[in-house]
Amino acid sequence: MISRALATATLRPMVLALLDGRPEYGYQIISRIRKLSQGQLDWTTGTLYPFLHGLENEGLVESFWQSVENAPRRKYYRLTPAGERALEAERAQWMEVHAMLAPLFATAR
C-alpha cells in the first residue's frame, strides 16, 4: 500500500496530469486515480474537492458547470494556461526524482 505521505506528495502532479487535455469532474478524477493505482490510492471527496478549490484559487484550474443527460449538473475542472505550465514543472521535477531513484533501486540490496 502507498503511504499517506507519498499519496499526499503525488496529489498535485496527478490531478494536474489527469486534467491535461480534457476537463473532468471530481468523481471522475477519483475513479481514474483508483483505477490507475489499482486501488492503492483511494482519495475521498473530502480530500479532492478542497484540493481542487486550492488549485482554482492559485489560478491553475478553472471550473464550469455542465448539464448531463439523465443526471444532475456536474462541476468540471480544466487546466488554465498557468496550470499547463505548472504541470510541465511538476513533470520535470518528478522525472528528475525518478532518474535519481531508478539506479539506486536497481542496485540496492
C-alpha positions in Angstrom: 0.0 0.0 0.0 1.2 3.5 -0.8 2.0 5.5 2.3 -0.1 8.5 3.2 2.9 10.8 2.9 3.7 9.6 -0.6 0.0 9.8 -1.6 -0.2 13.4 -0.4 3.0 14.3 -2.3 1.6 12.9 -5.6 -1.8 14.6 -5.3 -0.8 17.8 -7.2 1.1 16.2 -10.2 -1.6 13.5 -10.5 -4.5 15.9 -10.6 -2.8 18.3 -13.0 -1.8 15.4 -15.3 -5.4 14.0 -15.2 -6.7 17.3 -16.3 -4.2 17.7 -19.1 -6.1 17.9 -22.4 -9.6 17.3 -21.0 -11.9 18.5 -18.3 -13.1 16.1 -15.7 -15.5 16.2 -12.7 -14.5 15.2 -9.2 -15.8 11.7 -9.0 -14.3 11.0 -12.5 -10.9 12.1 -11.1 -11.3 9.9 -8.0 -12.3 6.9 -10.2 -9.4 7.3 -12.6 -6.9 7.6 -9.7 -8.3 4.5 -8.1 -8.1 2.6 -11.4 -4.6 3.9 -12.3 -3.3 2.9 -8.8 -5.1 -0.4 -8.9 -6.9 0.6 -5.7 -3.8 1.7 -3.8 -4.9 5.4 -3.9 -8.4 5.9 -2.8 -9.0 9.6 -2.5 -12.2 10.8 -1.0 -14.3 13.8 -2.0 -13.2 15.4 1.3 -9.6 15.3 0.1 -10.1 16.1 -3.6 -12.6 19.0 -3.5 -10.7 21.2 -1.1 -7.5 20.5 -3.2 -9.3 21.4 -6.4 -10.6 24.6 -4.8 -7.0 25.4 -3.8 -5.8 24.9 -7.4 -8.6 27.1 -8.6 -7.5 29.8 -6.1 -4.0 29.5 -7.4 -5.3 30.1 -11.0 -4.1 26.6 -12.1 -7.6 25.2 -12.8 -11.0 26.7 -13.6 -14.3 25.1 -13.1 -17.6 25.2 -15.0 -21.0 23.5 -14.7 -22.3 21.3 -17.4 -25.6 19.6 -17.8 -25.6 15.8 -18.3 -28.5 13.9 -19.8 -30.5 12.0 -17.1 -28.2 13.2 -14.3 -27.7 16.3 -12.2 -25.4 19.0 -13.5 -21.7 18.3 -12.9 -18.9 20.7 -12.0 -16.0 20.1 -14.3 -12.4 21.3 -13.8 -9.8 22.1 -16.5 -6.3 23.4 -16.6 -5.7 27.1 -17.3 -2.5 28.2 -19.2 -0.9 28.7 -15.8 -1.9 25.1 -14.9 -0.4 23.8 -18.0 2.9 25.5 -17.1 2.7 24.1 -13.5 2.1 20.6 -14.9 5.3 20.9 -17.0 7.2 22.0 -14.0 5.8 19.1 -11.9 6.5 16.6 -14.7 10.1 17.8 -14.9 10.7 17.5 -11.2 9.1 14.1 -10.9 11.2 12.8 -13.9 14.3 14.1 -12.1 13.4 12.3 -8.9 12.6 9.1 -10.9 16.0 9.4 -12.7 17.8 9.6 -9.3 15.8 6.8 -7.7 15.8 4.2 -10.6 19.5 3.5 -10.5 19.5 3.4 -6.7 16.6 0.9 -6.6 18.1 -1.2 -9.3 21.3 -1.7 -7.4 20.0 -1.6 -3.8 20.0 -4.9 -1.8 
